[in-house]
Amino acid sequence: MPKNLLLLAGDGIGPEIMSEVKKIINWLNTNKKLDLQITEELAGGVSYDQTKTPLTDDVLYKAMDSDAVLLGAVGGPRYDQLEFSKRPERALLRLRKELRLFANLRPAICFSELVSASSLKPEIVSDLDIMIVRELTGGIYFGEPRGIEPIAKGERKGVNTHVYTSKEIVRVTKVAFDLAKKRNKKVTSAEKSNVMEAGMLWKEEVQKFYDENEEYKDIELSHMLADNCAMQLVRNPKQFDVIVTDNLFGDMLSDEAAMLTGSLGMLPSASLSEKDKNGRIRSMYEPCHGSAPDIAGQGIANPLAMILSFAMALKYSLDLDTYADEIDKAVKSVLKDGLRTPDIMEIGKRKVSTSEMGSAIIDKLK
Ligand SMILES: NC(=O)c1ccc[n+]([C@@H]2O[C@H](COP(=O)([O-])OP(=O)(O)OC[C@H]3O[C@@H](n4cnc5c(N)ncnc54)[C@H](O)[C@@H]3O)[C@@H](O)[C@H]2O)c1
């Protein structure tokens, strides 16, 4: 049975960069026996324009039925005045919630060819390849009680609750260990066990998981306080392989790690669910950047984050690692040849359009 990928191009530059992925899929299907079926649907502002909702139930069911979802980007100034429930971003939140995507994978890769885009010294970031696994559905962003309430005359208090259960910690820990097995066999768990009970539980549960699961004995586990982890990421980021952390710290550490690489147009991401009762894991892959309305429709967007997101889908959801590796190699190779979209352009390199970059990747796959 061919695998099925649902493509949601979305808004702004979404359709332009998705079209390069489609080109690659069609080429691989025709020339390299990929056998991947694609379905295309609307999400975000384009869906609102046609259906008055950012994500229809029909599209949601298709997302649930597909082997993976690939999303471009949603949003744009045209939709900023809409009420909250109609906003394009609701499509993302609904997909994350309904597909129960609890683990967010954010690689920070710094291609040696793009090292000058980073604000750090080349030797610190060149060939950096780390993966941050962020818990996405628990912790302080969702904990109860929450709210703002009056406490005395003219005084109010704002409350959020940082709460984690053992089960929530263990399932994201397993994702991190499984990834480390496919990578460089190191997991760093980041929390604040020195000042937070939920952090103490986090550390204990991660250690217990490791101690009780023989199959991960070839992996090195270390624990690090989240503030130290933030420092180490800029001091010596190459010491890390996989970092697993909660929702709040993951939000910050993954943005910090992303900036080590210096270029938003190069960063893919993935979100995964638990296995359901039929053994299925649901997943969504998307570039870290937004819909870039300032450059939409000009054919100058960098499609590489989108293409690398597709490669992640091949690797982590579709069991097609060989194709993923070929795409990763092709990206490195076009950069080595000096091809650059305007966002990563440097003196002495060759400026190319979105579609020229996509075609160059195909040339490398030949
Ligand atoms: N996951 C998502 O769909 C997502 C994420 C973030 C923002 N957004 C939405 O995107 C819209 C714009 O947000 P923003 O401007 O804050 O962030 P953005 O990531 O869209 O753009 C930030 C800057 O980076 C540039 N940029 C981004 N991706 C690029 C690429 N592939 N190639 C070249 N340049 C690129 C843009 O031109 C812009 O100057 C908003 O409506 C926001 O809500 C969507």
The ligand as an ORCA input file, in Angstrom:
! r2SCAN-3c Opt
* xyz 0 1
  N       3.603     27.791     11.712
  C       3.070     28.849     11.106
  O       2.272     28.711     10.194
  C       3.468     30.218     11.553
  C       4.591     30.430     12.361
  C       4.971     31.743     12.673
  C       4.217     32.811     12.183
  N       3.111     32.546     11.421
  C       2.321     33.642     10.818
  O       3.071     34.129      9.704
  C       2.767     35.526      9.511
  C       4.064     36.312      9.432
  O       4.753     36.195     10.661
  P       6.203     36.774     10.934
  O       6.503     37.837      9.915
  O       6.284     37.092     12.374
  O       7.197     35.543     10.747
  P       7.761     34.878      9.411
  O       8.548     33.685      9.828
  O       6.671     34.641      8.444
  O       8.747     35.982      8.772
  C       9.820     36.572      9.499
  C      10.866     37.110      8.488
  O      11.567     35.995      7.926
  C      11.420     35.958      6.523
  N      11.219     34.573      6.110
  C      10.471     33.630      6.743
  N      10.510     32.478      6.085
  C      11.280     32.672      5.005
  C      11.678     31.843      3.921
  N      11.283     30.561      3.811
  N      12.449     32.388      2.960
  C      12.864     33.641      3.046
  N      12.528     34.489      4.045
  C      11.733     34.000      5.020
  C      10.187     36.814      6.198
  O      10.250     37.352      4.897
  C      10.231     37.844      7.299
  O      11.049     38.910      6.935
  C       1.877     35.927     10.686
  O       0.542     35.910     10.246
  C       2.108     34.836     11.713
  O       1.002     34.655     12.554
  C       2.746     31.302     11.069
*
